[in-house]
Amino acid sequence: MDLSFSEEEESFRLELRRWLEANRDDRASTEFESLDEEVRVLIDWQKKLHNGDWVGVHWPREYGGRGASTVENYILQEEMARAQAPEIIGRIGINLVGPTLIAHGSEEQKVRHLPNILGANEIWCQLFSEPNAGSDLSSLRCRAEREGDEFVINGQKTWTSYAQFADWGILLARTDPQAKKSRGISFLIVDMKAPGVTIRPLRQMTGSDEFNEVFLEDVRVPAANLVGEINRGWQIAQTTLSHERGTSPRQLVIHRILLDALVQLAHDTPRGDGCAADDPVIRQQIARTFAEVEIFKLHNWRTLTQVRRHGKPGPESSLVKLFWSEMSQRLHDTAMEILGPRGLHWNGEPRAAWNGRWMRSYQYYRAATIFAGTSEVQRNIIAQRVLGVPRA
Ligand SMILES: Cc1cc2nc3c(=O)[nH]c(=O)nc-3n(C[C@H](O)[C@H](O)[C@H](O)COP(=O)(O)OP(=O)(O)OC[C@H]3O[C@@H](n4cnc5c(N)ncnc54)[C@H](O)[C@@H]3O)c2cc1C
């Protein structure tokens, strides 16, 4: 087993590291006054990255990528996190829509959309989940009816991240109500500014409202916006969903940073005559976190090997998602235990530890066991598709 990176991969890393050092955008690391301001800054950041040829590196050259390998894309995400550069705003477009259109879209759709995704000229959202169709996505009820050379869409979507900033959305809708569950679903591209689209932001406990309810009333979509064949959208959605899991190099680096911060916090927090780091229970929890971050690295490398050999992550990627999301919550629980009531101080409060970052991060990671498939759903996938346990 060779766990080292090749010479070319190391020189790719070095080139990027130098670029990130030379092009540091200080605004990107500051806290923003509002979500609007954050999105504006992040669009500029993605444009700058794109000019440096660092967006969608794993896309084929003919569609604006660099034809980089999976390992190089992994390195890119690792280096971006190491430099504490922000996540790119167009990540739904880059990570989900692009690969789906490259695999299943018409040439016209690729030419129209792919360059604008890379350059952050247009932002995308994912219109999959509905109020009664999350884990059980194939029971979705949004309808698309063919009328001449258009589809007419009616229904409701929910938890749609960044819909209020999106120009386009990828939508799953039922085109054959008689067909059983996943069979009558189609995959469509929807103009988010079209008449009949209403977006209502949902306020979260972090105070942010980046996700939304989206109502679609008689929204007319050209038939040319159908991706792939009619009623075959479920298969296409599997391509999109497989790109949501896979490896998580960014999370790996973030958790290394969080682990260092946790050790620092334990040393800085007075307890009795000493500090929290003297407490054997806290020491044990930190040691466990250290071991978990190492295990997470190995999970990532195993998935990376799988992708290199077979071209896609496979059901084992559910292990990675399950592991890091639950590990993260344990890490944050330890931080909160050390902080005690001080953990309640956050955003702008002078007593807030780590500039309020612990509380924001704690709240954010509560969602990690829900998005991209809940922990229960990941366990079902692991049981059935990795371990071969029969369905009940
Ligand atoms: C931060 C965040 C961002 C998101 N962004 C988007 C987005 O941009 N676009 C989009 O389409 N969606 C998005 N989602 C929605 C996400 O995909 C769903 O929340 C997720 O699929 C779970 O669906 P649900 O919320 O309807 O919960 P439900 O499916 O109703 O689940 C409720 C509970 O029941 C459990 N459960 C359900 N089925 C089973 C089963 N078969 N076996 C065992 N337990 C089960 C679940 O694990 C969960 O605990 C986002 C979610 C979050 C948290």
Ligand as a Chemical Component Dictionary entry (heavy atoms), coordinates in Angstrom:
data_LIG
# 
_chem_comp.id                   LIG 
_chem_comp.type                 NON-POLYMER 
_chem_comp.pdbx_formal_charge   0 
_chem_comp.three_letter_code    LIG 
# 
loop_
_chem_comp_atom.comp_id 
_chem_comp_atom.atom_id 
_chem_comp_atom.alt_atom_id 
_chem_comp_atom.type_symbol 
_chem_comp_atom.charge 
_chem_comp_atom.model_Cartn_x 
_chem_comp_atom.model_Cartn_y 
_chem_comp_atom.model_Cartn_z 
_chem_comp_atom.pdbx_ordinal 
LIG C1  C1  C 0 -28.153 22.460 6.141  1  
LIG C2  C2  C 0 -29.042 21.727 5.179  2  
LIG C3  C3  C 0 -29.036 22.096 3.840  3  
LIG C4  C4  C 0 -29.876 21.427 2.931  4  
LIG N1  N1  N 0 -29.877 21.850 1.622  5  
LIG C5  C5  C 0 -30.694 21.231 0.727  6  
LIG C6  C6  C 0 -30.755 21.682 -0.641 7  
LIG O1  O1  O 0 -30.064 22.625 -1.034 8  
LIG N2  N2  N 0 -31.611 21.075 -1.483 9  
LIG C7  C7  C 0 -32.389 20.019 -1.096 10 
LIG O2  O2  O 0 -33.113 19.479 -1.923 11 
LIG N3  N3  N 0 -32.395 19.590 0.207  12 
LIG C8  C8  C 0 -31.557 20.173 1.114  13 
LIG N4  N4  N 0 -31.556 19.747 2.438  14 
LIG C9  C9  C 0 -32.533 18.738 2.865  15 
LIG C10 C10 C 0 -31.945 17.391 3.239  16 
LIG O3  O3  O 0 -31.574 16.680 2.100  17 
LIG C11 C11 C 0 -33.019 16.665 4.062  18 
LIG O4  O4  O 0 -33.174 17.392 5.276  19 
LIG C12 C12 C 0 -32.656 15.251 4.377  20 
LIG O5  O5  O 0 -32.666 14.473 3.214  21 
LIG C13 C13 C 0 -33.625 14.616 5.416  22 
LIG O6  O6  O 0 -34.941 14.778 5.020  23 
LIG P1  P1  P 0 -36.051 15.424 6.003  24 
LIG O7  O7  O 0 -35.467 16.668 6.601  25 
LIG O8  O8  O 0 -37.313 15.538 5.250  26 
LIG O9  O9  O 0 -36.201 14.378 7.192  27 
LIG P2  P2  P 0 -37.057 13.032 7.151  28 
LIG O10 O10 O 0 -36.720 12.278 5.928  29 
LIG O11 O11 O 0 -38.496 13.372 7.383  30 
LIG O12 O12 O 0 -36.487 12.271 8.403  31 
LIG C14 C14 C 0 -36.941 12.504 9.735  32 
LIG C15 C15 C 0 -36.240 11.494 10.647 33 
LIG O13 O13 O 0 -36.634 10.159 10.277 34 
LIG C16 C16 C 0 -35.501 9.359  9.991  35 
LIG N5  N5  N 0 -35.787 8.427  8.899  36 
LIG C17 C17 C 0 -36.383 8.705  7.721  37 
LIG N6  N6  N 0 -36.437 7.599  6.937  38 
LIG C18 C18 C 0 -35.846 6.619  7.623  39 
LIG C19 C19 C 0 -35.606 5.235  7.352  40 
LIG N7  N7  N 0 -35.951 4.666  6.188  41 
LIG N8  N8  N 0 -34.961 4.499  8.308  42 
LIG C20 C20 C 0 -34.570 5.064  9.485  43 
LIG N9  N9  N 0 -34.808 6.354  9.807  44 
LIG C21 C21 C 0 -35.424 7.125  8.892  45 
LIG C22 C22 C 0 -34.420 10.347 9.575  46 
LIG O14 O14 O 0 -33.116 9.823  9.751  47 
LIG C23 C23 C 0 -34.709 11.529 10.494 48 
LIG O15 O15 O 0 -34.122 11.328 11.760 49 
LIG C24 C24 C 0 -30.732 20.388 3.382  50 
LIG C25 C25 C 0 -30.736 20.028 4.726  51 
LIG C26 C26 C 0 -29.926 20.693 5.630  52 
LIG C27 C27 C 0 -29.979 20.298 7.081  53 
# 
loop_
_chem_comp_bond.comp_id 
_chem_comp_bond.atom_id_1 
_chem_comp_bond.atom_id_2 
_chem_comp_bond.value_order 
_chem_comp_bond.pdbx_ordinal 
LIG C1  C2  SING 1  
LIG C2  C3  SING 2  
LIG C2  C26 DOUB 3  
LIG C3  C4  DOUB 4  
LIG C4  N1  SING 5  
LIG C4  C24 SING 6  
LIG N1  C5  DOUB 7  
LIG C5  C6  SING 8  
LIG C5  C8  SING 9  
LIG C6  O1  DOUB 10 
LIG C6  N2  SING 11 
LIG N2  C7  SING 12 
LIG C7  O2  DOUB 13 
LIG C7  N3  SING 14 
LIG N3  C8  DOUB 15 
LIG C8  N4  SING 16 
LIG N4  C9  SING 17 
LIG N4  C24 SING 18 
LIG C9  C10 SING 19 
LIG C10 O3  SING 20 
LIG C10 C11 SING 21 
LIG C11 O4  SING 22 
LIG C11 C12 SING 23 
LIG C12 O5  SING 24 
LIG C12 C13 SING 25 
LIG C13 O6  SING 26 
LIG O6  P1  SING 27 
LIG P1  O7  DOUB 28 
LIG P1  O8  SING 29 
LIG P1  O9  SING 30 
LIG O9  P2  SING 31 
LIG P2  O10 DOUB 32 
LIG P2  O11 SING 33 
LIG P2  O12 SING 34 
LIG O12 C14 SING 35 
LIG C14 C15 SING 36 
LIG C15 O13 SING 37 
LIG C15 C23 SING 38 
LIG O13 C16 SING 39 
LIG C16 N5  SING 40 
LIG C16 C22 SING 41 
LIG N5  C17 SING 42 
LIG N5  C21 SING 43 
LIG C17 N6  DOUB 44 
LIG N6  C18 SING 45 
LIG C18 C19 SING 46 
LIG C18 C21 DOUB 47 
LIG C19 N7  SING 48 
LIG C19 N8  DOUB 49 
LIG N8  C20 SING 50 
LIG C20 N9  DOUB 51 
LIG N9  C21 SING 52 
LIG C22 O14 SING 53 
LIG C22 C23 SING 54 
LIG C23 O15 SING 55 
LIG C24 C25 DOUB 56 
LIG C25 C26 SING 57 
LIG C26 C27 SING 58 
# 
